[in-house]
Amino acid sequence: MLQALSFQTTGEQALSRAICAVEPSLQKFASGMAKNAVVVGGGIAGLSAACELLERGCNVTILERNPNLGGNSSKATSGIAAPGNALQVAAGVQDLGTDLISEGPAAKELVQNGTKDVEWLLQLAGVQDKMMLRKTPGHGSVARTLGTKEHFPGAVVTYAVMHQLEELMKKRPDRLKIKTSATVTQLITQGGKVTGVEYAAGSKQTEMGTVIIASGGFVGDSSPTSLMAQSQVPSQLRSLPTTSDDRNDGSAIALAGQVGANLAKMDAVTVTPLAAIIPGMEQEKFKVVISDAICGAGGKIINADGVPIGTELDGQAMMRGKAPFRLMISQSEAASVQWLCDFYTSRKVMKKYGSASELAREMGIPATNLKVAPGALYAAMVTPALYTNVGGIQTVQGKVANVQGLFAAGEAVLVEYPKLWSISGIPLLHCIHTGRVAGASAAQAMGIQDKVEPLSAIANSAPPVTKEETKKPEDMSMQELLAYAKKLEAGAVTAPAAPAGPTGVTEAEVAKHNTKADGWVIINGEAIDVTKWIPIHPGGEKAIEAYLGKDASEEWNMIHKKGTVEKNAQHLKMMGKVGAGGGGGAPAAAGGGDGGIPLSEVEKHNKKEDAWIILMGEALDVTKWIPIHPGGEQAILAYLGKDATEEWVMIHKPGTVEKNLQHVKKMGKVSGAAAAPVQAAAADDEAPAPEGNGGIPGILGAAIFLVKSVAVIALKTVFFTGNFKFTLDNNRKGTIRSAVFLITFIIIHALGNFVDMLSGPQELNGEGYLFDRIHWTGGLGFVKDFPFSAVEEYLALALMLHISVALKRTWDISMNYTLGTGRWNMILSGLVILFFLTHHLQDFRFYPYYDYVEMYAPKYGIAFDGLMHGRIFVELPDSGAEKVVAPDLYSPEGALFK
């Protein structure tokens, strides 16, 4: 019976010849008879093999032990090495990959033919326009690795191929079957030839045909009974963490060995230095591998002393180094991989530092040890971890040696170019190339030498569905839905009644469902029950468990393509829009009766990890904003669960919330809360800063515009700008210009004192006499012999303004906080400065025991003829200037500072 299913009988061969002779157009049918292939494994190698087999006219069954296709390939972060690819050609780059082919014939064949296979798969998947060139480790200065413009390249390519095959299966189930959660338990043989597989999928089943093993490697299982242990992989390596989960246990490789396949170099495994140590998950055996594209952009792995461990990604060399290790890259170098750094930072895999000094302090080393560009930088804690296996099934052009009817591809096969294996992008190139080669060899073994039709033509040749109206709309294809919609318009059919469902839920309700047995997440405003999806999530359970009961929109959108939720709808349950109403068992909003969020609900969200505030009558979730709040965490933690409108309006410009919407989530209007009136800006308020660099880039431009702004504000302050406000409130807007004036005066005064001390007593005494000469300006000029000038009056008023506002703000805002909160820092520093200024005035301006000296005073207050010689406030004796008597300021000041 097995022989009859597996091989064409003499009668069948005669029938094929007869059909071909009578009607050449039926040749496809004849060549496809009994050409069945079974692909074990749904990663990129297995998918490549399946596509090649389908295009050659074979019928294919894909068996995947996990609930979803994709495998380790869908988690690949770096890209695909492809020398001489189309993007290089378009850029005028000639790349023959000569640096990669020196390892032998297998390496040469991979380099010369692998790129063609990659571009074939990208075209088939329709993702050519999503690719970009990257420099990655191991390729020198050549940008030949195909990455993606956004999202991880492994996920983009693998999911796109999966989508094409899933669509084809819907239209042509006679050509392609995909069975997930199907574990192959035995290879069926007949006369020494593999003729099919036995697998478990709820029950024991069989699938007959030529078999291709593409089930991945074996470094995900390091148990005492594992393939690694049996193959005598050193215990030091087996004790390392792994970047492959327990799905990569090598069980299918072992089955091949049982039927006579030669398993070679099984003790050879590779170690990556880029396994991330995520806070809170330090002891986990499974580690996330960081994209080596960051290293290609200029990132370096450093040891505990800050010394780079080398340019190559050698994990075993790292094991001999001084831990802990970090991956470090400057912000300027990270420009080409910025989205990766942002993604890893948001997931707490990486941390952003303001400077090398900040990182050095954390490491406890001198900042000079860190050889990195100035400015901000990113760093991640990393550790060596098992990455892939070099050993595997020995093959020749995809055919398993010594076993008929059995082929293999991907990480399941022996790597014949181990030196290339650690180079970035080579493993994915290897998987795609070996997958396609194995598919072609398997088809040739079944008597098919050439391709019959492209994958797209197979899908388009789907037979029409005769009774589509009996199918549920959710089970229809796009074409069937369009036809169904036309019938609805014509009244030929009646639309089924929509089932009653939840109309909306609150975040509080979602937060309750935070366990693996009852897990909800929020994605783009929609509450989704992911309980059934957790065990089969392609990225592993941990990746989704971290967000149970929370909003995962930001991380989701960074990783997944649009439509991923819809593609997995059979595993998900849509619970309703968040905040759309009291559905889904959520408690109804109480208070006010206006349908808004009750104040009591806002008050519950008063922790750093679950933080809401009220602004202008609207509740905002600021949880993600707290760590990056420009004013520090404490400034916003003080208002969690409360109405922060008054303080917010005084500090922030209009539009601040809108500019930070990626970090802030609007939850809705608060029931019974009145929107705070927005104060109109004063007529003389400053215009907002211009966008960009103002036409003068760099530090020079920043300095020029700083000086300009200070000068303009100081001048405006002198020529009345409405700073005189006779209302005692804590609004600090009226203090801004006078503050600039005070700072400018202090700087000029300090510089003047410094110059005076260098120029001698006459110059300092002359400056003091200048202020005595303008006393007539005091009292608005109406009080004769007034003891203070207008400048001193204005300074006093400015100080009083600042003191009064500071005291009022402290009373209103900080009085109920402890010193440890940091809320008192401003007032305490202000009091210290006030004490100094008061004491300074007592020592000099109001000193009652001055001696007097004679000097020659400039006629107009300034000695213009002496400016170039450092003489400003005094004239020479022969200048004809008036001799005056002035207080001797120099003697007590010089005595004080000596």
C-alpha positions in Angstrom: 0.0 0.0 0.0 2.8 2.4 0.9 4.6 1.6 -2.3 1.5 2.3 -4.3 1.1 5.7 -2.7 4.7 6.7 -3.1 5.6 5.7 -6.6 4.1 5.8 -10.0 3.1 2.4 -11.3 3.8 1.3 -14.8 0.1 2.0 -15.7 0.3 5.5 -14.3 3.4 6.2 -16.3 1.7 5.0 -19.5 -1.3 7.2 -18.6 0.9 10.2 -18.2 2.6 9.5 -21.6 -0.9 9.1 -23.2 -2.2 12.3 -21.7 0.9 14.3 -22.8 0.6 12.9 -26.3 -3.1 13.7 -26.7 -3.0 17.2 -25.0 0.3 18.9 -24.2 -1.5 21.5 -22.0 -2.2 18.7 -19.6 1.5 18.1 -19.0 1.4 20.0 -15.7 -1.2 17.6 -14.4 0.7 14.5 -15.5 4.0 15.7 -14.1 2.3 16.5 -10.8 0.8 13.1 -10.2 1.9 11.5 -6.9 4.6 14.2 -6.5 4.1 14.8 -2.8 6.6 16.3 -0.5 6.5 16.7 3.3 8.4 19.6 4.8 9.2 19.2 8.5 9.6 22.7 10.0 8.0 26.1 9.2 11.0 28.4 9.5 12.6 30.3 6.7 14.4 27.2 5.4 11.3 25.1 5.4 9.3 27.8 3.8 11.9 28.3 1.0 11.9 24.6 0.3 8.1 24.5 0.2 8.0 27.5 -2.3 10.5 25.8 -4.6 8.6 22.5 -4.5 5.3 24.3 -5.3 6.8 26.1 -8.2 8.1 22.8 -9.6 4.6 21.3 -9.5 4.8 19.3 -6.3 2.1 19.0 -3.7 3.4 20.1 -0.3 2.5 19.5 3.3 4.2 21.6 5.9 4.3 20.1 9.4 5.2 22.5 12.2 5.4 21.3 15.8 4.5 24.7 17.1 1.2 26.4 16.8 2.6 29.0 14.4 5.0 29.0 11.5 8.1 31.2 11.6 10.6 29.4 13.9 13.8 31.2 15.0 13.9 32.9 11.6 11.1 35.2 12.6 13.1 36.6 15.5 16.2 37.3 13.4 17.3 40.9 14.0 20.3 41.6 11.8 19.5 40.8 8.2 20.5 38.7 5.3 24.1 38.8 4.0 23.7 39.0 0.2 26.9 39.9 -1.8 26.1 41.5 -5.2 22.4 42.1 -4.4 20.1 44.4 -6.4 20.4 47.3 -4.0 24.2 47.2 -4.3 24.0 47.1 -8.1 21.6 50.0 -8.1 24.0 52.0 -6.0 26.9 51.1 -8.4 28.6 48.8 -5.9 30.4 45.8 -7.4 30.5 43.1 -4.7 31.6 39.6 -5.6 32.0 38.5 -2.0 35.6 37.5 -2.6 36.3 37.9 1.1 33.8 35.2 1.9 34.7 32.4 -0.6 38.1 31.4 0.6 36.8 28.7 3.0 36.2 26.2 0.2 33.8 25.1 -2.5 30.7 25.2 -0.3 31.4 28.8 0.8 31.9 29.8 -2.9 28.7 28.1 -3.9 26.8 29.8 -1.1 28.1 33.3 -2.0 27.7 32.9 -5.8 24.2 31.4 -5.7 22.7 32.4 -2.3 22.0 36.0 -3.3 19.9 34.8 -6.3 17.9 32.7 -3.9 17.4 35.6 -1.4 16.1 37.9 -4.2 13.8 35.1 -5.5 12.3 34.8 -2.0 12.0 38.6 -1.5 10.2 39.0 -4.8 7.9 36.1 -4.1 7.1 37.6 -0.7 6.7 41.1 -2.2 9.0 42.9 0.3 11.8 44.1 -2.0 10.9 47.7 -1.3 11.1 47.2 2.4 14.8 46.3 2.3 17.8 48.5 2.8 21.6 48.0 2.9 23.4 47.8 6.2 27.0 47.4 7.4 27.2 44.5 9.8 30.1 42.8 11.6 32.3 40.5 9.6 31.9 42.3 6.3 34.4 45.1 6.8 33.4 48.4 5.2 31.1 46.7 2.7 27.3 47.3 3.2 25.9 44.1 1.8 23.5 42.9 4.5 19.9 43.3 3.6 18.0 44.8 6.6 14.6 46.4 6.8 13.7 50.0 7.0 11.5 49.3 10.1 10.8 46.2 12.2 13.1 43.2 12.4 14.1 41.8 9.0 13.5 38.2 10.1 10.0 38.9 11.0 9.3 41.0 7.9 10.5 38.4 5.4 9.3 35.3 7.2 5.8 36.6 7.9 5.5 37.8 4.3 6.3 34.4 2.9 3.9 32.8 5.5 1.2 35.1 4.3 1.7 34.1 0.7 1.6 30.4 1.5 -1.5 30.8 3.7 -3.3 32.6 1.0 -2.3 29.9 -1.5 -3.6 27.2 0.8 -7.0 28.9 1.1 -7.3 28.9 -2.7 -5.6 25.6 -3.5 -5.9 23.2 -0.6 -5.2 20.4 -3.2 -1.6 21.8 -3.6 -0.7 22.9 -0.1 -1.5 21.8 3.4 -0.1 23.5 6.5 -0.5 21.6 9.8 0.7 23.2 13.0 1.0 21.7 16.4 2.1 18.6 14.5 5.1 16.8 16.0 6.9 14.3 13.8 7.6 11.2 15.8 9.0 8.8 13.2 10.3 8.6 9.6 8.5 5.9 7.6 10.8 3.8 5.5 10.2 1.3 2.7 13.1 -0.8 1.5 15.6 1.6 3.0 13.9 4.7 1.4 12.1 7.3 3.4 8.5 7.5 2.1 6.7 9.6 4.7 6.4 10.6 8.3 4.3 9.7 11.3 3.3 12.6 13.4 1.1 13.5 16.4 -1.5 16.2 16.2 -4.1 15.2 18.7 -3.8 11.7 17.4 -1.3 9.6 15.5 -1.4 10.4 11.8 0.8 9.8 8.7 1.7 11.9 5.7 3.3 10.3 2.7 5.9 11.7 0.3 9.5 12.8 -0.1 10.6 14.3 3.3 12.7 17.5 3.8 13.8 18.1 7.4 14.1 21.8 8.1 13.2 21.9 11.8 16.0 24.0 13.1 18.9 23.3 15.3 19.4 21.7 18.8 20.9 24.4 21.1 17.6 25.2 22.7 17.8 22.1 24.9 20.7 21.7 27.3 19.2 19.1 29.6 21.1 15.9 30.6 19.2 13.9 28.0 19.5 16.5 25.2 21.2 16.0 21.9 23.9 18.4 23.0 24.7 16.2 26.0 24.6 13.1 23.9 27.0 14.8 21.4 29.4 15.7 24.2 29.1 19.4 23.8 31.3 20.7 26.7 29.4 21.2 29.9 30.9 24.8 30.1 29.0 25.6 27.0 25.8 23.7 27.9 25.6 25.7 31.1 25.4 29.0 29.2 22.1 30.8 28.5 20.6 30.2 25.0 19.0 32.5 22.5 17.0 29.6 21.1 13.9 28.5 23.1 13.1 24.9 23.9 11.5 24.4 20.4 15.0 23.9 19.0 15.7 20.6 20.6 17.0 18.7 17.6 14.4 16.0 17.8 13.9 15.8 14.0 17.7 15.6 13.5 17.8 12.6 15.9 15.0 10.9 13.8 17.2 11.3 10.7 20.1 9.7 12.6 17.8 6.7 13.4 17.3 5.9 9.7 20.9 6.1 8.8 21.7 9.8 8.2 25.3 10.8 9.1 25.3 13.3 11.9 28.6 15.1 11.8 30.4 17.6 14.2 27.6 17.5 16.6 29.8 18.8 19.4 30.3 22.1 17.5 28.2 25.0 18.6 28.5 28.8 18.4 28.3 31.4 21.1 27.0 34.9 20.6 28.3 37.8 22.8 25.1 39.8 22.3 22.6 38.0 24.6 20.8 40.8 26.6 20.6 40.8 30.4 17.2 42.4 31.0 16.5 43.8 34.4 14.4 41.4 36.4 15.2 38.5 34.1 18.8 38.0 34.9 18.4 34.3 35.9 16.3 33.3 32.9 17.9 30.6 30.7 16.4 32.1 27.5 18.0 35.4 26.4 17.0 37.9 23.7 19.8 38.4 21.3 20.5 42.1 20.4 20.8 43.0 16.7 24.4 43.0 15.6 23.4 45.8 13.2 24.2 48.0 16.2 27.8 46.8 16.1 27.9 47.3 12.4 26.9 51.0 13.0 29.8 51.4 15.3 28.8 49.8 18.6 31.5 48.1 20.7 31.4 45.4 23.3 33.4 46.5 26.4 34.5 44.6 29.5 34.2 45.6 33.1 37.1 48.0 32.6 35.6 49.7 29.6 38.1 48.1 27.2 36.7 46.7 23.9 36.9 42.9 23.6 37.6 42.9 19.9 36.0 43.7 16.5 34.7 40.2 15.8 31.6 38.9 17.5 33.4 36.0 19.2 31.3 34.8 22.2 33.8 32.2 23.3 36.6 34.8 23.4 34.2 37.0 25.5 33.9 34.1 28.0 37.6 34.5 28.8 37.2 38.3 29.4 36.4 40.3 32.5 32.7 40.5 33.2 30.2 42.2 33.3 30.1 43.2 29.6 28.2 46.0 27.9 27.3 46.8 24.3 27.9 50.5 23.9 27.2 52.9 21.0 27.2 56.7 20.8 24.1 58.6 19.8 25.8 60.0 16.8 26.8 56.5 15.6 23.3 55.2 16.2 21.7 57.3 13.6 21.4 54.5 11.1 19.9 52.1 13.7 18.0 54.6 15.8 14.8 52.7 15.7 16.6 49.6 17.1 18.1 51.7 20.0 14.7 53.3 20.7 13.0 49.9 20.7 15.6 48.3 23.0 15.5 51.3 25.3 11.7 51.1 25.5 12.0 47.5 26.5 14.7 48.2 29.1 17.2 46.1 27.1 19.3 49.3 26.6 19.7 52.4 28.7 20.5 55.9 27.5 23.2 57.9 29.2 23.8 61.6 28.9 27.5 61.2 28.6 30.4 58.7 28.9 31.1 60.1 32.4 27.6 59.0 33.5 28.1 55.4 32.2 31.6 55.4 33.7 30.3 56.4 37.2 27.8 53.5 37.0 30.6 51.1 36.0 33.0 52.5 38.6 35.8 53.2 36.2 37.5 56.4 34.9 35.6 58.1 32.0 38.8 58.1 30.0 38.6 54.3 29.7 35.5 54.7 27.5 36.6 55.4 23.9 33.4 56.8 22.5 32.2 59.9 20.7 31.2 62.9 22.9 27.6 63.3 23.8 24.8 60.9 24.7 25.2 57.1 24.3 23.3 53.9 24.7 24.5 50.8 26.5 23.1 47.3 27.2 24.3 44.6 29.6 25.2 41.5 27.5 26.5 38.0 28.2 27.7 35.1 26.2 25.0 32.6 25.2 24.5 29.6 22.9 23.5 30.8 19.5 23.5 28.1 16.8 24.9 24.7 16.1 27.6 24.0 13.4 27.1 20.3 13.4 24.1 18.5 11.9 22.9 16.2 9.1 25.4 15.7 6.4 24.0 16.5 3.0 25.1 16.9 -0.7 23.0 19.5 -2.5 20.3 19.1 0.1 20.2 15.3 -0.2 20.9 13.4 3.0 23.9 11.1 2.4 23.2 7.4 2.5 19.4 7.8 2.8 17.0 7.8 -0.2 14.0 10.0 -0.1 15.3 12.2 2.7 16.5 15.8 2.3 17.5 18.5 4.8 18.1 22.3 5.1 18.7 25.2 7.4 20.2 24.8 10.9 19.4 21.0 10.8 22.3 20.4 8.3 26.0 20.4 8.8 27.6 23.8 8.2 30.4 23.3 5.8 31.8 26.9 6.2 32.2 27.2 10.0 34.4 30.3 9.7 31.6 32.2 7.9 29.0 31.0 10.3 29.7 33.7 12.9 29.5 36.5 10.3 26.4 38.6 10.5 23.6 37.7 8.1 25.3 34.4 7.0 22.9 32.1 8.9 19.8 33.5 7.2 21.5 33.4 3.8 22.4 29.7 4.6 18.8 28.9 5.6 17.2 30.4 2.5 19.8 28.9 0.1 19.8 25.4 1.6 16.1 25.4 1.7 15.7 26.2 -1.9 18.5 23.8 -2.9 16.8 21.0 -0.9 13.5 21.7 -2.5 15.0 21.6 -6.0 16.9 18.4 -5.3 13.7 16.8 -3.8 11.7 17.7 -6.9 14.5 16.4 -9.2 14.4 13.1 -7.2 10.7 12.9 -8.1 11.5 13.3 -11.8 10.9 17.1 -12.1 13.8 19.0 -13.6 12.3 22.4 -14.4 9.9 24.8 -12.8 6.2 24.6 -13.9 4.7 27.9 -12.8 5.4 30.7 -10.3 3.7 30.7 -7.0 1.4 33.6 -7.9 0.1 31.7 -10.9 -0.8 28.7 -8.7 -2.9 30.9 -6.4 -4.6 32.6 -9.4 -5.6 29.3 -10.9 -7.8 28.5 -7.9 -11.1 26.7 -8.8 -14.2 28.9 -8.1 -16.2 28.2 -4.9 -19.7 27.2 -6.0 -21.5 27.7 -2.7 -19.8 30.7 -1.1 -23.0 31.9 0.5 -23.0 28.9 2.8 -19.7 30.0 4.3 -19.4 32.5 7.1 -18.1 35.9 6.0 -15.1 35.6 8.3 -14.1 32.4 6.4 -14.4 34.0 2.9 -11.5 35.2 0.8 -11.3 38.8 -0.5 -12.9 37.8 -3.8 -15.7 35.9 -2.1 -16.4 38.8 0.2 -16.6 41.2 -2.7 -19.1 38.9 -4.5 -21.0 38.5 -1.3 -21.2 42.3 -0.8 -22.7 42.7 -4.3 -25.4 40.1 -3.5 -26.2 42.0 -0.3 -26.7 45.2 -2.3 -28.9 43.4 -4.8 -30.9 41.9 -2.0 -30.2 38.4 -3.1 -29.0 37.4 0.4 -29.6 38.6 3.9 -26.8 39.7 6.1 -26.5 37.6 9.3 -27.4 39.5 12.5 -24.3 40.7 14.3 -23.9 38.9 17.6 -24.2 41.0 20.7 -20.8 41.7 22.1 -19.0 43.9 24.5 -19.3 47.6 23.7 -16.3 48.9 25.7 -14.1 48.3 28.7 -12.1 50.4 31.1 -8.4 50.2 31.7 -9.2 49.2 35.3 -11.0 46.1 34.0 -8.1 45.2 31.6 -5.7 45.5 34.5 -7.5 42.7 36.4 -6.7 40.2 33.6 -3.0 40.0 34.1 -2.2 36.3 34.5 -1.2 33.7 31.9 -4.5 31.9 32.6 -6.5 35.1 32.0 -4.6 37.6 30.0 -5.7 40.8 28.3 -3.7 43.5 26.6 -4.6 46.8 25.0 -3.5 47.3 21.4 -4.3 50.6 19.7 -7.2 51.3 21.9 -8.7 47.8 21.7 -8.8 45.4 24.7 -7.9 41.9 23.5 -8.0 38.6 25.3 -4.7 36.8 24.4 -5.1 33.9 26.8 -5.1 31.3 24.0 -2.4 33.1 22.1 0.2 33.1 24.9 1.3 29.5 24.5 1.7 29.8 20.8 3.1 33.4 20.5 5.9 33.3 17.9 8.1 35.5 20.0 7.7 33.2 23.1 5.5 33.5 26.1 7.6 36.0 28.0 7.4 38.6 25.3 3.6 38.9 25.8 3.4 38.1 29.5 5.3 41.3 30.3 2.3 43.4 29.1 -0.7 41.5 30.5 -3.2 43.9 31.9 -1.4 46.9 30.3 -1.3 48.9 27.1 1.2 47.3 24.7 0.5 49.5 21.7 3.9 51.3 21.5 5.9 48.1 21.6 3.4 46.2 19.4 3.6 48.8 16.6 7.4 48.8 16.7 7.6 45.1 16.1 4.5 43.9 14.2 3.2 44.8 10.8 -0.4 46.1 10.4 -2.9 43.2 10.2 -1.1 40.9 12.6 -4.0 40.9 15.0 -6.5 40.1 12.2 -4.2 37.3 10.9 -4.3 35.7 14.4 -8.0 36.3 15.1 -8.7 32.6 15.6 -6.5 32.8 18.8 -7.7 36.2 20.0 -10.9 37.6 21.4 -11.8 41.2 20.9 -13.2 42.6 24.1 -14.1 46.1 22.9 -12.8 49.6 22.8 -11.1 50.8 25.9 -13.0 53.7 27.4 -15.9 53.2 24.9 -18.5 52.4 27.5 -19.4 50.0 30.2 -19.2 46.8 28.3 -17.1 43.7 29.0 -18.2 43.6 32.6 -16.4 46.8 33.5 -17.9 48.9 36.3 -20.1 51.8 35.1 -18.7 55.3 35.5 -20.0 57.0 38.6 -20.3 60.5 39.6 -21.6 63.6 37.9 -23.8 61.6 35.5 -22.0 63.1 32.5 -20.5 59.9 31.3 -16.9 61.0 32.2 -14.3 59.3 34.3 -15.1 59.7 38.0 -12.5 61.5 40.1 -12.3 58.5 42.4 -11.1 56.4 39.4 -8.3 58.9 38.7 -7.3 58.8 42.4 -6.6 55.1 42.1 -3.8 55.7 39.6 -1.3 57.3 42.0 1.8 55.1 41.6 4.8 55.5 39.4 4.0 52.4 37.5 0.3 53.3 37.0 0.0 57.1 36.9 -2.8 59.5 35.9 -3.2 63.2 36.4 -5.9 65.7 35.5 -5.2 68.6 33.2 -7.9 71.0 32.0 -10.6 68.6 33.1 -9.1 65.6 31.2 -7.5 62.5 32.7 -4.1 61.7 31.3 -2.0 58.5 31.7 1.5 59.8 32.2 3.1 56.4 33.2 5.5 56.3 30.3 6.3 60.1 30.6 7.5 59.9 34.2 11.0 58.5 33.5 11.7 61.0 30.7 9.9 64.1 32.2 12.3 67.0 31.5 11.6 68.5 35.0 12.5 65.2 36.7 10.3 62.5 38.1 9.5 64.2 41.4 7.9 67.2 39.7 5.2 64.9 38.2 5.0 62.3 41.0 3.7 64.9 43.4 0.4 65.2 41.4 -0.4 61.6 40.6 -4.1 60.9 41.0 -4.7 64.6 41.4 -5.6 67.7 39.4 -2.4 69.3 38.3 -3.9 72.0 36.1 -2.9 75.1 38.0 0.7 74.1 38.3 0.8 72.9 34.7 -0.5 76.1 33.2 2.1 78.1 35.1 5.0 76.1 33.9 4.2 74.7 30.5 3.5 76.4 27.2 0.2 75.6 25.3 0.5 72.4 23.2 2.9 70.6 25.5 0.6 67.6 25.9 0.0 67.3 22.1 3.8 67.4 21.5 4.3 64.5 23.9 1.4 62.3 22.8 3.7 59.4 22.1 4.4 59.3 25.8 1.0 60.5 27.2 -2.3 58.8 26.7 -5.6 60.7 26.9 -8.1 58.7 29.0 -11.1 61.0 28.7 -12.9 63.8 30.4 -13.2 63.7 34.2 -16.8 63.6 35.5 -17.6 66.9 37.3 -14.2 68.4 36.6 -14.3 71.9 35.1 -11.8 72.7 32.4 -9.4 75.3 33.7 -9.5 78.6 31.8 -6.4 79.1 29.8 -4.8 82.4 30.7 -4.2 84.7 27.7 -0.6 85.5 27.1 0.5 89.0 27.9 0.7 91.3 24.9 4.4 91.7 25.3 5.1 87.9 25.8 8.1 86.5 24.1 7.6 84.9 20.6 8.3 81.2 20.6 11.7 80.0 19.6 12.2 79.4 15.9 12.3 75.8 14.7 15.7 74.5 13.7 19.1 76.2 14.2 18.1 79.7 13.0 20.5 79.5 10.1 23.7 79.4 12.3 24.4 75.7 13.2 26.4 74.4 16.1 27.8 75.9 19.3 28.5 79.2 17.6 24.9 79.7 16.6 23.7 78.7 20.1 26.0 81.2 21.7 25.0 84.0 19.4 21.3 83.5 19.9 21.8 83.2 23.7 23.6 86.6 23.8 20.9 88.1 21.6 18.1 86.8 23.7 19.6 88.0 26.9 20.3 91.4 25.5 16.8 91.8 24.1 15.1 90.7 27.3 17.3 92.9 29.5 16.6 95.9 27.3 12.9 95.2 27.4 13.0 94.9 31.1 14.7 98.3 31.5 12.1 100.0 29.2 9.0 98.9 31.2 7.4 95.7 30.1 4.6 95.2 32.6 6.6 93.4 35.3 5.0 95.6 38.0 2.1 93.4 39.1 0.6 94.3 42.4 -1.2 90.9 43.0 0.4 88.4 45.3 0.1 85.1 43.6 2.5 82.3 42.6 2.5 83.0 38.9 6.2 83.2 37.8 5.6 84.6 34.4 6.3 88.2 35.5 9.7 87.2 36.9 11.3 85.9 33.7 12.6 89.1 32.3 13.6 90.6 35.6 15.5 87.4 36.3 17.5 87.8 33.1 18.1 91.4 34.1 19.4 90.3 37.5 21.6 87.6 36.1 23.0 90.1 33.5 23.7 92.7 36.2 25.5 90.1 38.4 27.7 89.0 35.6 28.6 92.5 34.5 29.1 93.5 38.1 31.4 90.5 38.8 33.4 91.1 35.7 33.7 94.8 36.6 35.0 94.0 40.1 37.5 91.6 38.6 38.8 94.2 36.1 38.8 96.9 38.9 40.9 94.7 41.1 43.4 94.2 38.3 43.4 97.9 37.4 44.0 99.2 40.9 42.3 101.3 43.5 41.5 104.4 41.3 39.5 102.3 38.8 37.4 100.6 41.5 36.8 103.8 43.4 35.8 105.5 40.1 33.2 102.8 39.5 31.7 103.4 42.9 31.7 107.2 42.3 29.8 106.6 39.1 26.8 105.2 41.0 27.0 108.1 43.5 26.8 110.6 40.6 23.5 109.1 39.3 21.6 109.3 42.6 19.6 112.1 41.1 17.7 109.5 39.1 16.3 108.0 42.3 12.8 108.9 43.5 11.9 109.4 39.9 14.1 112.5 40.0 11.8 114.4 42.3 13.6 113.9 45.6 16.8 116.0 46.0 19.8 114.1 47.4 18.0 110.8 47.2 20.4 108.1 48.5 19.7 105.5 45.8 19.8 105.6 42.0 17.2 104.3 39.6 19.4 101.2 38.9 19.5 100.3 42.6 15.8 100.9 42.9 15.0 98.6 40.0 17.3 95.9 41.4 15.6 96.1 44.7 12.1 95.8 43.1 13.3 92.9 41.0 14.6 91.1 44.1 11.4 91.8 46.0 9.4 90.4 43.1 11.5 87.2 43.1 11.4 86.8 46.8 7.7 87.3 47.1 6.9 84.9 44.2 9.3 82.3 45.5 7.8 82.4 49.0 4.3 82.2 47.7 5.1 79.3 45.4 6.9 77.5 48.2 3.8 78.0 50.5 1.4 76.8 47.8 3.4 74.0 46.3 6.1 72.6 48.5 5.1 73.2 52.1 3.6 69.7 52.5 6.7 67.9 51.1 9.8 66.7 52.8 13.3 67.8 51.9 14.0 64.3 50.4 11.4 64.9 47.6 13.6 67.7 46.0 10.7 70.2 46.1 12.7 72.5 48.4 15.8 72.7 46.3 14.8 75.9 44.5 13.8 77.9 47.6 16.9 76.8 49.6 19.3 77.7 46.8 17.5 81.0 46.5 17.8 81.8 50.2 21.5 81.0 50.1 22.0 83.5 47.2 19.8 86.1 49.0 21.9 85.7 52.1 25.1 86.3 50.1 23.7 89.4 48.4 22.5 90.9 51.6 25.8 90.3 53.3 27.6 91.7 50.3 25.5 94.9 50.5 26.2 95.2 54.2 29.9 94.9 53.6 30.2 97.5 50.8 27.1 99.5 49.8 26.0 100.2 53.3 29.4 100.2 55.0 29.4 103.4 57.3 33.2 103.8 57.9 34.6 104.5 54.4 37.7 106.7 54.1 37.7 109.2 51.2 40.2 109.7 48.4 40.7 112.3 45.6 40.3 111.3 42.0 39.6 112.8 38.6 36.1 111.9 37.4 35.3 111.6 33.7 32.9 114.3 32.6 30.4 111.9 31.1 30.9 109.0 33.6 33.1 106.9 31.3 36.7 107.7 30.2 36.2 107.0 26.5 39.8 108.0 25.7 41.1 105.3 28.1 39.0 102.3 27.0 41.7 100.8 24.9 44.1 101.0 27.8 41.9 99.4 30.5 41.0 102.8 32.1 37.2 103.2 32.3 36.0 105.1 35.3 38.9 107.6 36.0 40.7 110.3 34.1 44.4 111.1 34.2 45.6 114.2 36.3 46.6 116.2 33.2 43.3 115.6 31.4 41.7 118.7 32.8 38.9 116.6 34.4 37.3 117.7 37.7 39.0 116.5 40.9 36.4 115.0 43.2 36.3 113.3 46.6 35.0 109.7 46.5 34.5 106.8 49.0 37.6 104.5 49.2 35.9 101.2 48.2 39.2 99.5 47.3 40.8 99.4 50.7 38.1 97.5 52.6 37.4 95.2 49.6 41.1 94.4 49.1 41.5 93.8 52.8 38.5 91.5 52.9 39.6 89.2 50.1 43.2 89.2 51.2 
